[in-house]
Amino acid sequence: MRTHLTYLKNELFYNIIHHQYKYLLGQTINQKAFLLAFFPLSFFSLEENQIIIATQNNNSSRLSNIFSRATDTKRLESKFRKRFLEAFNMDFLNEMISNAEYYLKKHNEEAFMRLIQTILNEDSELEEHPIIHHILFESSRYDSAFLLVTLILWAFHIGDFEKIEACLLDYQPSRKAALAPELEALHQLIIRKHLKHKHVYEYLDIVTSYSASCTIGAIAMHAHMENTRDVNPLIYNELGNMLFYGYNYIEPDKKKALELFHKAADEGFGSTLWSVGTMTNIERHRLKYSKFSQVMSYFYASLEKGNPMALNNIGTLFHRALIHYLKDHLELSYVTDCFAYETRKDVLEIYEYFKNDDYFKAIISDFPTQNASDFSSQLETLQFVHKKENEIIEHFLHPAYASKYFYAKGSELMIYENQMKRMDLFYQSHHKIYKDTEDYKKLNKKISETCQEFSSYPCSESYYKYGLLLESKGKEYVQPAYEYYYNAVFEVPVNAYFYHGIWHLLKLHYSNKVPYLKEFDVLKLVHIVLTQYTGSSIENETLLLDILNIYIRYFKDANAICLTKIELSNLINNLNLEMQNNKQLTETYDAYLKLLKTW
């Protein structure tokens, strides 16, 4: 076996780096972000190097090929390798070690040493590079950050190791500054690069352009601590994100995060105006922080600053107001709110805000005053609802997508999917089959096209949904569906769909329908779902039950996933909550709950 990058990064982010950094797995699991997380960002800030990273955007799992693939000397990959080897020196190495120190702040040292021993035993090419082999073999003499950098350089299969090995051989650990442990590595980086507030702009620009790691957020935090008298909206925005989501070992503090967002928003920073609107909308009732009118004022202010993301938010909120109007005024039982499970918004307050909006009044002006009871009249009314929803899509979501906010395509897809569910339910209630109609064919085509377009944007939701679409087309599409589920789990930033991607990946993995199976640790994925997934309000969801079924069916040892007492207790609680939404499966859930209590 020759150690490769995918193996190393999976071992690192699943087993070695502390799980307190909850979002690390999702943000660094693809090779591009892995590269940017550990290699000096000053190197990638050069325009010629930004180009090579950008060209790999849709093929991040093959990024290591830019170091190892034999290509024509005129190609970008070859020139990048040459620039890399020219730039590699002791400063380059020290900066990599600084980044590694940051990520290894709380790591499983025993697991790390086991990994090194495994590589020594199984890597057939290691002995051809005696210095690399010597460093790993004498691992007890070196600190973990230096060893990790050595492994990363080795795993990237960089062709010419002569200069790199010389630097590794000459490396001498420098004295550490007397600073808080979580800031030591960053402090050294800031000193070397002479970072001030103005430099943070440049670094954060790389983050937003190339999805680099959250280390940059910590650099921004340190720059802010260095001189708090300066007001830098970028820093406040970055700090707010860290505190809201719990990045960089920071314990989440949503109230403090909102305070920082408001400070940045007061400076008129467009992205933060959007963040303030989004976060206050999600948390406003729990924190009693702001009224919905304030939420909307931030979205519109963000829009005025040219931020297209706000169009998507305004459009989806506008759609919710329309749905409330239809359910309340027309009593349309088939019209449901497809965004309702995502946040804790007060729909009535949203409706009260929009009902006086001129465009909203124009949208509802020609709706029928009452709901007819016969099939034809109800069908006509539902088709009219779809027409109005499509107008909202055209008015809000399409301009957002055209401005490169790709999640707007996901919002559009969600509305179309909801239209499909709505019509299926309606036809079933009248003992008819919606699939037999021309209307179904048109909507199904629209869903397929939108889903495919959305899948070109790498995120777990887009890959997961396109996997579902492919799987529904028949057995000849099972292999590509399996590949998309795999990408939803391993290759992109994650959200709630990450867990559903795991279930569908495992389901196909054991189905005997997939000709070419991927190599991955099933037990690790099972453990992630059972210990990290807390459920959602999606109706009839049975994710925990399904994952337990996979585990019990294919693994005989009940202790193979090693749940702690707290994890087991949380799993039992979450399984009970899931059972409440699936009361028809109470006996099955009870059987699993009894089994869990024996673990």
N, C-alpha and C positions, 0 to 999 in steps of 0.2 A: 504494500500500500504506500502511495506517495501522499503525504498530508496535503489536503486541499482546503481552500478557504471556507467552503460551505461547512465542512466537518468542524473546522476550528471555531467559526463564529457560532454555530449551533451549540457546541459544547460550552463555549464561553458564556453565551447569553441564557442558556437553560440551566447550567449547573454551577457556574463559577461566580458570576457577578451577582451581587446581593439583590434579592427580589424586592427590597424596599424601593428600588428604582423601578416602579411599576410599569412605566411606559418605555423602558429601554428596549425590551424585546420588540415592540411594535415599531419603534423608530429606527432601529439599527439592524434589522434582520436582513435587509437586502445589502448586496455587496457595495453598492455605491455609497450608501450612508456609512457602512463599515469603514470604507476607505477614508471618507472625510472625517470620521470620528477620531481616527488614530494618526493619520498623516498630517503634517503641518498645513494649516489652512492658508498660510502665507504662500505656499507653493501653488495651491489651487486658486488663489486670487488672481494669478497671472492669466491674462486673456486667452493665451494659447492653450492653457491647461483647462480653463473653464470649457472650452470647446469640446475637448475630448470627453469630459464628464457629461456634458449635455448630449453628445451623440450616443452615449451608453444608456440614456434614460430609460429606454424601452427594453433594455437587455441587461438589467443590472446583475442578473445571476451569472453573467459571463464577463463581468468587469475585469476579473483577474487575467483575462486573456490579453489585455493591453500590455501586460508585462511579459508574457510568455509566448504568445503566438508568433510564428515565423511569418512575417509580412514583408511586402515590398518596402524598401527604404523610404519611399516617397509617401507612404501612408501615414495617417495621423498616429496610429498606434506605435509605429516604429519611432517616430519623432518624439512621442511622449516618453517612451522608454529611455531614449537618449537624454532628454532633458532631466528625467528623474535621476539617472546615474550621475549626471553632471552636478545636480543640486545636492546630492546626498553627501553630507559631511557630518562632523560631530555636532554642530548646532541642529541639524536636521534630526539626528538620532536623539539628542537631548529633548527636543520638542515632542517627538513621538513618545518618549519615556514619560514626559510630563503628562501627556494625555492619558497614557496607560495608568499612571498613578492615580489619576482622578477616577477612572472607572473601577479601579481595584480598591477603592476606599474601604468597602466592606465586601470582601470576597471570600469564597470558600477555599482556603489555602490547601486543605487536604485534597479536594477535588482537583485543584489546579495541578498539584504534584502528581496525582494519578494520571491526569491527561498527559503530562510530560513523559511519564514512564510508559504509557501506552504508545506514544509516538516513537519513543526510543526502541520499543520492542517490535513495532509493526511497520515503520517507515523504511522501505527497502532502499531508498536512495540517500538516506541521511549520512551514511558513512562516507559517501563520495565528497562530503563537505566537512572535513575534520573539525573546523573551528565551530561550526553550528553544532555538530555532534558533541564536541567537548563542552560547550556552554550548557547544553541540556543535560549531559551526563553528570556534570558537576553542579547541578542546579542548586544544591544547598549553599553554594558559595555566593549566589547572586540574589538580588532582590526580585520580587515578583514582576515589577514593571519592566525591568530589563529583559527578563525571561519572556514575558508576553510579547514585547516588541520583536524579539528574536523569532518567536513562533510566527508572528504576523508576516514578517519579511520572508520567512521560509515558505509560508502557505501561499503567498502571492506568486510563487514560482518565477521570481525575478531572475532572468537568465544569467547575468554577469554578477557573481557574488564577490568578486575579488575586492572591490572598493568597500562594499558593505561589511564584509568580514574583517577588513582592516580596522574599520571604525568600531566594530563590536569588540575587537581584541584590545583596542586602546581605551575603551570606555572606563572612566573612573567616576564613581558616584560622587556628586557634589554635596556639600553640606546643606542641610535643609534649613529653610528660614523658620524662625520661631513664630509661626502663624497657625491659625486654626487648621486642623488636618484637612478639612474639606477644601481649603483654599491654597494649600501649599503649592501644589503643582501649577495651579492657575497663576499664583503670585509670581513664580519663576517665569512663566510664559509672558506675563504682562511686563516684567522688568526687561526681558530680552527684546521684546518688540516695542518697548516704550509706549505702551497703549495708554491713550487718553480717551476722553469722551468721543472725540471726532473719529477715532479709529474704530470705535464700536459700530458706527454706521457701516463702514466697509465690511466688517466681519459679519454683521447681521444680514447684509445684502447677500452674502454667500449662502447664509442659512436659508433665506427665503427663496433663493434661486435654485439651490441644489439639495435641499432637505438634509442639511448637515445635522450633527448631533446636538443635543441640548447643552453640551459643554459651552457653547457660545453664550447661552443664557447665563451661565455662571460667570463668564468673563464680563458680561454686561453688568451683572450684579456687583462684581468686584469694582468695576469702573465707577459704578454709582456710589459704592461705599467710600471710594477714594476721594470723591469730591461731591458731596450731597448738595452743595449750593447750586450747582448747575442743573437746569431742568432739561432733561433729555427724554422726549416722549418714547423713543425707541427702547430706552432702558426700562422705563416704567411699564411699557407694554410687555417686554420680555419677562420682567420680574412678575408681572401680573399673571402671565401664563404659567410660570413656574409654580406660583403659589396656588393658582386655581386648580391645576391638574396634579401637583405634587412632583414636578420634575426635579432632577438634580438632588435627590435625597431630601428635598424640602417637604416638610409635612404640609398637606393642603390646608390653606386658610382662605376660604372663599371670600370672607368679608374683607380681609386685608387686600386680597387680589382686586376686588372691585374698587377699593379706595385708590389703588395704584392705577387701574384702568381709567378712573375718573380724572386723575391728575394728568395722565397722558392725553386724554380726550380734551381736557381744558386747553391743551396746547394746539388743538386742531389737527391731531394726527389721524389720518383717515382710517388706517387699519385698527387703531385703538378705539375710535368712535364705533366701529363695527363690533369690536370685542366687548365694549361696554354694553352696547345694545343686546348682544347675544347673551352675555353672562348675567346681566341684570334681568333679562327675560326668563332665564332658566331658574335663577335663584331669588327673584324679587319677593315671592310670597314667604319663603322660608326665612329669609333674612329681613323681611319687611324694609327693603332698601329703597324701592322706588315704585312709582305708579307706571302703568303701562304707557301712558302718554309720554313719560320720560324715555322709556325704551324706544319708542318710535322716533322721538326727537333725535336720538343718537343715530338711528339707522338713516334717517333723512339727512342728517349732517354728514354722515359718512358718504352718502351718495353724492352730496354736493362736492365732496373732496375727490370725486372720481373713483370711488371704491365700488366695483360691480358686485361684490359679495352681498351688499345690502339689498340689492334687487331681489336676490333669492329669498332672503329673510322676509322682506316686505310682501313678496308674492305668496309665500306659504302662509303667512299670517292673514293676508287678505283672503286666501282660499278658506281658511278656518272660519273667518267671519261669514263667508258665503254659506258654508255648510251649516253653521248655526242658524242662519236665516231660513234655510230650506227645511231643516228639521223642526224648527220652532213654528214657522208660519205655514208651511205646507204639509207638515207631518209626514214627510217622506221617510218611511221606515228603512228603505234600502240605501239611503244616503248616510254614509259613515265618514268619520274624520280620519283620513289616512295618516295624519301627523300626530294624532292624539297621544300615542304611547311614547313619543320621543321626549317630551318635556312636561312640566307641571303648570302649563298656562291656564289662566282662567278664561275660558272661551267667551263667556258673557262679556267680560271686560274688553276683550278683543273686538267683539261685535259692536259694543257701545262706542268704541273708538272709531271704527270704520263706517258705521251706518250714516254718518254725516259727510263722508267723503264723496265728492262729486262723481268720481269714476265708479265707486261702489254703487251709488244710487242709479247710475246709468246701467250697470250690469243687471240689477234686479228690477229695473223699471218695467220690463215686459214679461216678467214671470206671471203665470196664472195665479189667480187669487185663492184658489182652493185645489185640493188634490182630488182628481177623479178616481172612481173605483174600478172601472172596467179596464181590461188588459190593454187595449189599443190606446186609450187616453193616458194611462200610466206610462206606457212605453214612450209615447210622444213627449211626456213631461221629462222622463229620465234622459232621453236623447237631447232635450233642450238643456238640461243640467250639464251634460257633457260638452255641449257647444259653449256654454258659459265658462266652464273650467278650461277649455282649450283657449278661450280668449285671454284668460288670466295667464296661462302658460306663455302665450304670444307676447303679452304686455310686459310681464316681469321676468320669467325664467329664461326665455330665449335671448333677450339682451344680456343677461348675466352670463349665460354660457358663451355668447359671442365675444364677451370681454374676458374670456379664459377662466371663468369661475366654473370649473367642471362639475362641482357638486350640484349645480343647478340642473344638470342633466339627470342626476339621481332623483331630484325632487320631481321633475317632469315624469320620470318613469314611475315613481310612486303613485302619482295621480292616475296615470293610465292603468296601472295594476289595480288600483282601487275601483276604477270604472269597470274593469273586467269582473272583479268579485261582485260588484253591485248588480251587474246584469245577470251573472250566473244565479245569484240569489233570487232575483226577480223572476227569471224564467222558471226556476225550480218551483217557486211558490204557485205558479200557474200550470205546473206539470208540463212544461215545454223545455226544449233543449236549445240553449243559446248557441252552441257550437254549430248548429245547422243553419245559422243565419249569415247573410252577407255582412251584416254589421260586425259580427264576431271576427270574420276574416280580416276586415279592415283594421279593427282595433288590435287584433293579434299581430298583424304585420307592423303596426305602429309601435307596439311593445317590443317586438324583436329588433327593429331598427334602432330604437332608442336605447335598448339594453346593450346592443353591440357597440353603439357609439360611446356609451358610458364606460364600457369595458376597456376602452383605449386609455382611460385615466386610471393609473395604478392605485387602487385602494381595496381593502378587503371587501367592502360592500359591492363595488362594481364587478370584481372578479367572482364573488360568490353568486351574485344574481345572474351573471352570464353563464356560470356553470349550471345553475338551475335550468336556464333556458335551453342550453345544449342538451342536457340530460333528458329533457322532456321531448326532444325531437326523435328519440329512438336509439337503439343499441349501437348504431354506427357512430353516434356522437358521445358515447360513454367515456372513451379515452380522453378526448379534449375537455370534457366536463371535469373529469378527474384532475387534469392538469390545472384547470382554473381554480378548483377547490384548493389544490396544493399551493397555488400562488396566493390565494386569499389568506392562507395560514402562514406561509413562510416568507413571502417575497415583498410584502408591502406594509405600510403603516396600518395598524389595526383599529377596529372599533367593535361594536357589539357583534357584527357579522363574522368576526374572526372565530368566535365560538361555534356559530352555526356552520362555518366553513369546516371546522374540525370534524363535526358530526358527519357531514356529507362526504368528506374525504375518507373517514374511517368506514363509513357504510359501503362506499364503492370499493375500498381497499380489500374488504372481506367478502365481496359479492361474487367473485369469480367471473366478473364481466369485463375487467380491465386487463388487457393483454400485457401492458408494460407498467409494472408497479414501481413507485418511487421508494427510496430507502429513507426511512425516518423512524424515530423512536415513538412507537404508539403509546407506550406507558406514560411518557412525558406529556403527550397531548391530553391523554385521559386525566392525568393529574392536574393539568392546567385548568381544564373545564370544571372538574369536581371541586377544586379549591379556590378558583378565582371567579367563576361565573355566579352571579347573584340573581339571575333571572330577569325577566321583563314582564310587562303587562300584555304581551302579545297573546291573543286568545288561543287557547288549546296548545300552547307550546309544551313540548315534552322533552326538551333537550337533555336535562339531567338524567331522566329515566332512560333515554336512548343511549347515552354514553355509558351508564351503568350496565345496561344490557350488553353492549359491546364488550365491556371489560369482563363481566362475569362469564360471558359465553366463550371468550377466547383465551382467558387467563385463569388458571386454576388457583393460583396463590392469592388469597384475599389481601395479603399484606404487601403485595408487589408494589403498590403505589405509595406505601408508607405515609399514611395520613396521621397527622398529630391529633391529639385529643380535641384541640380547638378547631382544626380543619374538619374533623369528623362531625363535631357538634354543629358547625355552620352548614355542612352539607345536609345533615338531617333536617335542619330548619328550612333550608332552601328547597329541599325536596317536598317538605310539607306544604310550603307555599305554592309550589308548582302543582301539587295534587289538588289544591283548592280550585284551580282553573280547569281541572280535568277530572271531575268527580265521577265520570263514567269509568275511569280507570283506577278507582280507589283500591280495589283488591290487589291490583298489580303493585301500586305504590306501597301499600301496607306490607306486601311480601318483601319488597326491597328494603323498607325501613326496618323490618325485623332483622333482616340479614345484616344491615349496617350496624345495628346495636351489638352484634356479636364480634365485630372487628376489633 
